[in-house]
Structure formats: structure tokens, C-alpha cells
């Protein structure tokens, strides 16, 4: 009897282990990549917020559902979001996972990095906000587990979904300076202090455009064209963009020169370059949320601006 009881207990234990393994390895709800974590139409999505012990990131629409997408870093810094951010934002409604693991016990939650994790995700819809816990950083983004707080269900997210949020300052900032292209303006005015000079822009097939001073339209100014090519190619680093309402260290920078772009009588936009209190240079345009710090070589552009504006 004793031997038979031992055998029976062994069989029951094996069956229990098999059942547990089956639950752990069970097939996801739906096909891989199609498990629905949050079912919502894209038009209902208003805000996505990610935070951990050191990072706070929000993506949100300003105004209507078709309004511009903005990126908030920390509590206050607001920047325009780029196309990568637009694509990322759209993936949260509906929010899909590659696998559903159901409700896990404390031991399993610890194994996948969800027990006591400080990483949080919140998705705000027009109907309300939904909150989630993300796997702790020790797990790495290679295994992005997520726990739905509403019912405790755990999901495995695609590995490409969350890294951009964690590195938002480098990946999601719009570095575009202008909303128009190089072929869309036909005149520009360069201003340094109280001196201004206007150039007409004449496009040429297979050759660079010509800058024609308004006061001498038959005499192309190649020096001005070459100078402006460097101005047009200015490209601040993503981390050097200041947010809405932010002022550079030392206060508002002092304008060094300004370029205004025209198409006929329509003003398309402008670029203002200014010197900060520490001697560094900043740029601001019709599209930027605020000032953007320029690379060190921008000082040579500033030095040549007066020559171009005066024609001497």
C-alpha cells in the first residue's frame, strides 16, 4: 500500500507539473502579433505616457484629433514630435501584443520582471485612461512584458514598440527647421541689425539657383548664394532643441541675423540666429518650438552675414 501511495502521489505530481507547463506554454489568444491588449480606434487616442525612475515621456495631440503631435520630456519640456513618433503613437490604438500569458502568480511575475517594477505606461483615450506596468529594466527590452492593471493579464509586446519611448530625446524630436522646401521660395531678405538686403532667386535646370540682388537683378551674387547654402544646411542636434517657452542659459539670446523667405507676396517663414550669453549661437524658425543650439562652426556663418547683408 505504501509503495502504491508513493506511485500515486508521483503520478499526481507529474500531472500537476504537466498542467502548469501547459498553462505557461498555452497558445496566445489569436495569431502571433494579433493579441489585442487595448482595443480602440486611432481617432480615440489622445495621449501616451511612459515613465520609470529617471525618465518621463509623453506623446500627445494638441487641439483636435488631427492636431500636431507633441513630445513632452520630463514635467515641462515640450517639443515637436517627428515622423517616427507619429508612427509609434499610432501603434497604441489598438495596442497589440505578440502573446498573451494570462494572469500570473507572484513567482512568475518576478521571473518576467513585473513584480515591483517602477516602469509604467498609460494610454489615454477619449473614453478614459488605461494603465499598464512594464517589465523592470533588468529584463531588458528584448523581453518587453506588460501587465494590464485593469485585470492583471500579462502580455509579451513586440520588441520594437518601447525602445523609442525610453530614448525619446534622441529618437522622437522633430529636427525640421522649415515647413517648406528649398524650391518653394523665390525671394529672401537677409537682415543684420538695421541693414537689410533682398535677393530674388532664379532657378536653373541642372545647375544651382542664382541669387539676384533686388537693386542689381542682372548681377548674380555667388557669395550670397554660397553663404546661404551653409545657412540652409544648419542642423542642430536633437538634444540641443529647447522646448516651448524655454530660455537658453543666461537669458534670451541677442539676434545676430535673420533670413525671411518669400514666395511672391506670401511670407513662408524665417530663420533667426542669435548669440547666447555664453557666446554660443542659437537658431529659431517658424517651425521650431523654441531655440535650438547650433554647432560651433556656426560662428563663421555669423561673421559673414554682415558682408552678405551689405554687399561689401
C-alpha positions in Angstrom: 0.0 0.0 0.0 2.8 2.4 0.9 4.5 1.8 -2.5 1.2 2.2 -4.3 0.6 5.5 -2.5 4.0 6.8 -3.4 3.4 5.9 -7.1 0.0 7.6 -7.0 1.5 10.7 -5.5 4.2 10.7 -8.1 1.6 10.4 -10.9 -0.4 13.3 -9.4 2.7 15.5 -9.1 3.7 14.8 -12.6 0.2 15.6 -13.8 0.3 18.9 -11.9 3.6 19.8 -13.4 2.3 19.0 -16.9 -0.8 21.1 -16.3 1.3 24.0 -15.1 3.6 23.7 -18.1 0.6 23.7 -20.4 -0.8 26.8 -18.8 2.6 28.5 -19.1 3.1 27.5 -22.7 -0.5 27.8 -23.9 -1.2 29.3 -27.2 -1.9 33.1 -27.3 -5.3 34.4 -27.9 -5.3 35.0 -31.7 -2.4 34.7 -34.1 1.1 35.9 -33.1 1.2 39.7 -33.3 -2.6 40.0 -33.2 -3.3 39.6 -29.5 -5.3 42.7 -28.5 -4.2 44.4 -25.3 -6.3 47.6 -25.8 -9.0 47.7 -28.4 -9.5 51.3 -29.6 -9.7 53.3 -32.8 -6.9 55.6 -33.7 -9.2 58.6 -33.6 -9.8 57.9 -29.8 -6.1 58.1 -28.9 -5.2 61.3 -27.1 -2.0 60.7 -25.1 0.7 58.0 -24.4 2.8 58.4 -21.2 5.8 56.3 -20.3 7.8 56.7 -17.1 10.3 55.0 -14.9 12.6 56.1 -12.1 14.6 58.5 -14.3 12.5 59.1 -17.5 9.1 60.7 -18.1 7.9 60.9 -21.7 4.5 61.9 -23.2 3.2 61.9 -26.7 0.0 63.9 -27.2 -2.1 65.7 -29.8 -2.6 69.4 -29.5 -6.1 70.5 -30.2 -8.3 68.2 -32.3 -7.6 64.6 -33.1 -5.9 65.8 -36.3 -3.8 68.3 -34.4 0.0 68.3 -34.3 1.8 65.7 -32.3 4.0 66.9 -29.4 6.6 65.3 -27.2 6.9 66.2 -23.5 10.1 65.3 -21.8 10.1 65.4 -18.0 7.5 67.7 -16.5 7.7 70.7 -18.7 9.9 70.4 -21.8 7.6 70.3 -24.9 9.0 69.7 -28.4 7.5 68.9 -31.8 7.4 65.2 -32.4 8.8 63.7 -35.7 7.5 61.1 -38.1 8.9 58.2 -36.1 6.9 59.5 -33.2 3.8 59.7 -35.4 4.2 56.1 -36.4 4.9 55.0 -32.8 1.9 56.9 -31.5 -0.5 55.1 -33.9 0.6 51.7 -32.6 -1.1 52.3 -29.3 -4.6 52.2 -30.7 -5.2 49.4 -31.0 -2.4 48.2 -28.8 -1.3 44.7 -29.9 0.9 42.1 -28.4 2.6 39.0 -29.8 1.5 36.8 -26.9 -0.9 36.6 -24.0 0.2 34.9 -20.8 -2.9 35.4 -18.8 -2.8 36.2 -15.1 0.5 35.1 -13.5 1.3 34.3 -9.9 3.9 36.3 -7.9 6.7 33.9 -8.8 6.1 34.2 -12.5 5.7 37.9 -12.3 9.1 38.1 -10.7 10.6 35.9 -13.4 9.4 38.2 -16.2 10.4 41.4 -14.4 6.9 42.7 -13.5 6.9 42.3 -9.7 7.5 45.7 -8.1 8.5 47.3 -11.4 8.6 51.1 -11.5 8.1 51.2 -15.2 4.6 52.4 -16.1 2.7 53.0 -19.3 -0.6 55.0 -19.6 -2.7 55.3 -22.7 -5.4 58.0 -22.6 -8.4 57.6 -24.9 -11.3 59.9 -25.3 -13.3 57.4 -23.2 -10.7 57.3 -20.3 -7.2 56.2 -19.3 -5.8 52.7 -19.2 -2.7 51.9 -17.2 0.0 49.2 -17.5 3.1 48.0 -15.7 6.2 47.2 -17.8 9.0 44.8 -17.1 11.8 46.1 -15.0 15.0 47.3 -16.8 16.9 44.2 -15.6 14.8 42.2 -18.0 15.9 44.4 -20.9 13.7 45.5 -23.8 14.4 42.1 -25.5 11.6 40.8 -23.4 9.0 43.6 -23.1 6.4 42.1 -20.8 3.4 44.2 -19.9 0.7 43.8 -17.2 -2.7 45.3 -17.8 -3.7 46.8 -14.5 -7.4 46.6 -15.1 -7.4 42.8 -14.9 -3.8 41.7 -14.2 -3.3 40.0 -17.6 0.3 39.8 -18.8 1.3 40.2 -22.4 4.5 40.0 -24.5 4.9 43.1 -26.6 6.8 43.4 -29.9 10.4 44.3 -29.0 10.3 47.3 -31.3 7.4 49.1 -29.5 9.0 50.6 -26.4 12.7 51.5 -27.0 11.8 54.7 -28.8 9.9 55.9 -25.8 12.8 55.2 -23.5 15.2 57.1 -25.9 12.7 59.8 -26.9 15.1 62.7 -26.6 17.2 61.1 -29.3 14.6 59.4 -31.4 11.4 61.3 -31.4 12.3 65.0 -31.6 11.5 66.8 -34.9 14.7 68.5 -36.1 13.0 70.1 -39.1 13.7 73.8 -39.3 11.3 74.8 -42.0 7.8 73.7 -43.2 8.7 74.5 -46.8 11.4 73.2 -49.2 14.3 74.9 -51.0 12.4 75.1 -54.2 9.4 76.9 -52.8 10.7 80.4 -52.1 11.5 82.8 -54.9 13.0 85.6 -52.8 14.6 86.1 -49.4 15.7 89.0 -47.2 18.8 89.0 -45.1 18.8 91.4 -42.1 21.8 92.3 -39.9 20.9 94.9 -37.3 19.3 97.8 -39.2 20.7 96.7 -42.6 18.6 94.5 -44.9 19.2 93.2 -48.4 16.7 91.3 -50.6 17.6 88.7 -53.2 15.5 87.2 -56.0 16.0 83.5 -56.5 16.3 82.3 -60.1 16.1 78.5 -60.6 18.2 77.0 -63.3 17.8 73.5 -64.8 20.6 71.1 -63.7 22.5 74.0 -62.1 22.4 75.7 -58.7 20.0 78.6 -58.3 21.2 82.2 -58.7 20.8 84.9 -56.1 20.0 88.3 -57.8 20.2 91.4 -55.6 17.0 93.4 -56.0 19.0 96.5 -56.6 21.0 94.8 -59.3 19.0 91.9 -60.8 21.4 91.4 -63.7 24.4 90.7 -61.4 24.1 87.3 -59.6 25.8 87.3 -56.2 27.6 84.0 -55.9 29.0 84.9 -52.5 25.5 85.3 -51.1 24.4 82.0 -52.6 27.3 80.1 -51.1 26.7 81.7 -47.7 23.0 80.8 -47.8 23.7 77.2 -48.7 25.5 76.9 -45.4 22.7 78.6 -43.6 20.1 76.2 -45.2 22.1 73.2 -44.1 22.3 74.2 -40.5 21.2 71.1 -38.5 21.1 71.3 -34.7 21.5 68.0 -32.8 18.2 66.5 -31.4 19.3 67.0 -27.8 20.1 70.7 -28.5 16.4 71.7 -29.1 14.8 73.8 -26.4 11.1 73.3 -25.6 8.2 75.8 -25.8 8.8 78.7 -23.5 12.4 77.7 -22.6 15.1 80.3 -22.5 18.8 79.4 -23.0 21.1 79.7 -20.0 21.8 83.3 -19.3 18.6 84.6 -20.8 17.1 85.4 -24.2 19.8 85.4 -26.9 20.6 88.5 -28.9 19.8 88.4 -32.6 22.8 88.3 -34.9 21.0 88.0 -38.3 17.6 87.0 -39.7 16.6 85.5 -43.1 13.0 85.8 -44.2 11.7 83.6 -47.1 9.0 84.8 -49.6 7.0 83.4 -52.4 5.6 86.3 -54.3 3.9 88.4 -51.7 3.5 85.5 -49.3 5.8 85.1 -46.3 6.7 81.4 -46.0 8.9 81.6 -42.8 12.1 82.8 -41.3 15.3 81.8 -39.6 16.7 83.9 -36.7 20.3 83.2 -35.5 21.2 84.7 -32.1 24.1 84.8 -29.7 23.6 83.4 -26.2 25.1 84.8 -23.0 28.0 82.3 -23.2 28.9 83.1 -26.8 27.1 80.1 -28.3 24.7 80.5 -31.1 21.0 79.5 -31.4 18.5 79.3 -34.2 14.8 79.7 -34.3 12.3 79.3 -37.2 8.6 79.4 -38.0 8.5 75.6 -37.2 10.7 75.1 -34.1 9.1 75.1 -30.7 11.8 77.3 -29.3 15.6 78.0 -29.7 17.9 75.3 -30.9 21.6 75.3 -30.2 23.8 75.4 -33.3 27.1 73.6 -33.8 30.3 75.5 -33.1 31.1 76.2 -36.7 28.0 78.4 -37.0 30.2 81.3 -35.8 31.7 81.6 -39.3 28.3 82.0 -40.8 27.5 84.8 -38.4 30.8 86.5 -39.2 29.9 86.5 -43.0 26.3 87.6 -42.5 27.1 91.3 -42.4 29.1 91.1 -45.6 26.2 89.4 -47.4 23.6 91.9 -46.0 25.6 95.0 -47.0 27.0 93.7 -50.3 30.5 94.7 -49.4 
